[in-house]
Each structure stands twice: as C-alpha cells, then as structure tokens.
Amino acid sequence: MSNDLDALFRRYREELHLLAYRRLADHDAAADVVQDAFLRYASVSRHPNPSIVDNPRHFLWRVVINLVTDLRRRRLRQGHHLGLDEVVDWHADPRPAADQILESRRQLKRLRAALNELPDNCRRALLLNRLDGLTHAEIGERLGVSASMVSKYIMRALKHCVKRLAMPDR
C-alpha cells in the first residue's frame, strides 16, 4: 500500500498542485490541499472494500477540487485577515521612538567631536564631498591641493570618524 501511495504521489503531485494553484493562486495552500488529498486517499484505500477507489486519479482530482472549494468558502466566510507586519505599517507612528532619537543624538555628538578633532583640510574635504557633493578636483581647487591629496584627506577623515563612532561615550 505504501509503495502504491508513493507511486501515485510521484505520478500525480505536480498535476494536482497545478490544479489547486490555478484555483487558489497560492502555492503553499495548493501544496497543503494536495497533501490533504493524498492523506484522504490513504485513509480510504485502507477500507475493507478496496474497490471503493477504482480510479485513483479521478478520486484525487475530485478530492482536490472539493478541498479547494471548501478552502475558498472558508476564506470568504472569515474575510481577509492582515498579518501583524501589514498592520504595523498602517498604525505605527512614523516618528522615531524616544530611544532612537537619543541614540541618534549621541551619534551626532560623537560625529561632531570626531570632525572637530580632524585637521582643517581633512574636515573641509570630507564635508565638501559628502555635504556639498563636490568632486575631488573641485575640492582640490578650493583647497589648493591635488585631487589625489583630496582623496587622502577624505580617506583619513572617514577612517577617523568610523573609529571615533565605534568608541563608547566618554
């Protein structure tokens, strides 16, 4: 019996899944329906009168169609239920939480301190690049240095700021 069920499963699973999916448009629900259909086949095939299922394919098709119909009716009765993730976006306050504001202020304070610790040209090069969007060549003209030197200034400033932001508050 188990070999028979295994062979039937291998033979008809994809066909039945496609049938259920076309009616439900949900792969997971379709897979559940197909699995339930095979469970029902397994329980009926143990019946004392094995001829109750003369045509396993027809039986499985009929069970899948009935299960899909039942599932669709149940969904209509229950209505559409939103998941918690979907509801949070509608009802959550878009403003940051108090702890997030506090942490942002701490990081801003650390960043200001890190920028103030930098040599003037490094700080200016970084700010002109990140805030004003100037290219290395444009910054070099303003500072009177080469574009290569601007790259070095910016790299030095970034390394310093990253290191400083990773340090705990003093």
Steps between C-alpha positions, in 0.01 A plus 500: 500500500778748590680430170172553318445833678858606433467418131168687478653800676794512261270460202224750583642753749602763244178466304289536814710787630447688174127436520483637855733791428293615200197529727671640810794703363697397808778241473504420872124450521508290182774279647295456820191405299692240300649353815154480659366329187764228524430456871134448420591255225719309746218476755240393239730245336522315834127444485396130511354539154803619293287546189360815659780679313501344155667798334757666733563793263132583476461461876795733571374761252154495660649533851726789396211685337285447811778612735566810290129584503485455877808715550368779280166499683676509836713794386188686385327440835804605701589797284851621435713517812805717498822384651666697777766629261232645271311669784808654659561716193149644523488570871857561602610851574744596224705706742806333649470355849651686794792256530576542129502879537731475800739267315500726193588798718785306661636402159471857373689623806775242437515593131534871580779421744673281242473770232638763740801278572595491131751733338325786317569377145379143577179628657432747218573241229262248658220754552534649150482150353224349714280803564556719194560215256815650352742283305856447610624735229260778610601458863866502400451836326335649810766368738793558266605132493491217248203266454725220626561692823125555537450123480753452776333767715159342457627148574679624813187683615275199437730262686518736795121552513425128477749425776362779718136397449582145601644620832269516804396838643750662729 
